């Protein structure tokens, strides 16, 4: 009986550790939470909660410009320049109703080109 209880405890611990290992994120190692953004030299009129100016962003050179309604923490935009940025994305657990569910943080400004 003691051996059975000990076996079950060891088995439970092993299964628990396996499940826990599957739940841990490898985003940092694989780069899943990193993106490269190309930021255009001009902002565009857009409407979020209210009328505002949005950065124009695409993820590839051949992609289409899209309105970017969030901000990128640590990045200061200057009109007239095209930027290539590496950003970290983090899910926000309880985002405000009128806000993004993703937080963007500048990792590195790869380039800044006068346009």
C-alpha positions in Angstrom: 0.0 0.0 0.0 2.8 2.4 0.9 4.6 1.6 -2.4 1.4 2.3 -4.3 0.9 5.7 -2.6 4.5 6.6 -3.2 4.3 5.5 -6.8 1.1 7.6 -7.3 2.8 10.7 -5.7 5.8 10.3 -8.0 3.6 9.7 -11.0 1.4 12.8 -10.2 4.5 14.9 -9.7 6.0 13.8 -13.0 2.7 14.5 -14.9 2.4 17.9 -13.1 5.9 18.9 -14.1 5.3 17.8 -17.7 2.1 19.8 -17.9 3.8 22.8 -16.3 6.7 22.6 -18.8 4.2 22.6 -21.6 2.5 25.7 -20.2 5.7 27.8 -20.0 6.2 30.2 -22.9 9.2 30.0 -25.2 8.3 33.2 -26.8 11.5 34.9 -25.8 13.7 32.1 -27.1 11.8 31.7 -30.4 11.1 35.4 -31.0 7.3 34.8 -31.1 6.7 38.0 -29.1 8.9 40.1 -31.3 7.8 41.9 -34.4 9.5 44.0 -37.0 7.6 47.1 -38.0 8.2 49.5 -40.8 6.8 52.9 -39.8 5.9 55.3 -42.5 7.1 59.0 -42.8 3.6 60.4 -42.4 0.7 59.8 -40.0 -2.9 59.5 -41.2 -6.2 60.7 -39.9 -8.0 57.8 -38.2 -10.7 57.4 -35.6 -10.2 55.4 -32.4 -12.3 56.5 -29.4 -12.0 59.9 -31.0 -10.5 61.4 -34.1 -6.7 61.0 -33.9 -3.5 60.6 -36.0 -2.3 57.1 -36.5 1.2 55.9 -37.4 1.3 54.1 -40.8 2.8 50.6 -40.2 3.5 47.5 -42.2 5.4 44.3 -41.3 7.1 43.7 -44.7 8.4 46.0 -47.5 5.7 44.6 -49.9 2.9 44.9 -47.3 0.2 47.5 -47.2 0.3 50.4 -44.8 -2.2 50.1 -42.0 -3.3 52.4 -39.3 -1.6 51.7 -36.0 -3.9 52.8 -33.1 -1.5 52.1 -30.3 1.8 53.6 -29.1 5.2 52.0 -29.0 6.7 52.5 -25.6 10.2 54.0 -25.9 9.7 55.1 -29.5 9.6 58.8 -30.4 8.2 59.4 -33.9 9.5 62.2 -36.0 7.5 63.0 -39.3 9.5 62.7 -42.5 11.4 59.6 -41.6 10.7 55.9 -42.3 11.7 53.7 -39.4 12.4 50.0 -39.1 11.8 48.9 -35.6 12.1 45.7 -33.6 9.3 45.7 -31.0 8.3 43.4 -28.2 4.6 42.5 -27.9 3.0 41.6 -24.6 -0.7 40.6 -24.0 -2.4 42.9 -21.5 -4.4 40.8 -19.0 -7.2 43.2 -18.4 -7.1 45.9 -21.1 -9.3 48.9 -20.9 -12.5 48.7 -23.0 -11.2 51.4 -25.3 -7.6 50.3 -25.4 -5.4 47.7 -27.1 -5.0 44.2 -25.7 -1.4 44.3 -26.7 1.4 46.4 -25.3 4.2 47.3 -27.7 7.7 48.2 -26.5 10.7 49.3 -28.6 13.5 46.8 -28.5 15.7 48.4 -31.1 15.5 51.1 -33.8 17.1 49.3 -36.7 17.0 52.3 -39.1 15.8 55.8 -39.6 15.7 57.0 -43.2 14.8 60.6 -44.3 11.9 60.4 -46.9 
